[in-house]
């Protein structure tokens, strides 16, 4: 799959994964320290922390989205499917959250480090919103 001006190959952002992991760890720590019931909860904390660290360092597949004559599309589950962004999508200076489905995993988080060249991030924002 070769990129052209209407396709964007989005790799997972290391910065986003680090923030997600820290949020999970801090949330679990505060939840369990507020309960302070016993050693079983600390075992649970260590298990969840291990899962969060695994999540942070696991390899996830890049996402390919594009825009053509039929509109936006995503290459998902080995086929090209039409893509329609839903409410809840967020546009910030260095973050795009593109909600394309009902389920929580049907979200694409895009940061400038999701591309080899940060200029591609600006091109995607321009294609989506018409401004940079």
Secondary structure as GFF3:
##gff-version 3
##sequence-region A 1 132
A	DSSP	beta_strand	7	10	.	.	.	ID=ss1
A	DSSP	alpha_helix	14	35	.	.	.	ID=ss2
A	DSSP	alpha_helix	39	57	.	.	.	ID=ss3
A	DSSP	beta_strand	63	68	.	.	.	ID=ss4
A	DSSP	beta_strand	71	76	.	.	.	ID=ss5
A	DSSP	beta_strand	79	82	.	.	.	ID=ss6
A	DSSP	beta_strand	90	92	.	.	.	ID=ss7
A	DSSP	beta_strand	95	99	.	.	.	ID=ss8
A	DSSP	beta_strand	107	110	.	.	.	ID=ss9
A	DSSP	three_ten_helix	112	114	.	.	.	ID=ss10
A	DSSP	alpha_helix	118	129	.	.	.	ID=ss11
###
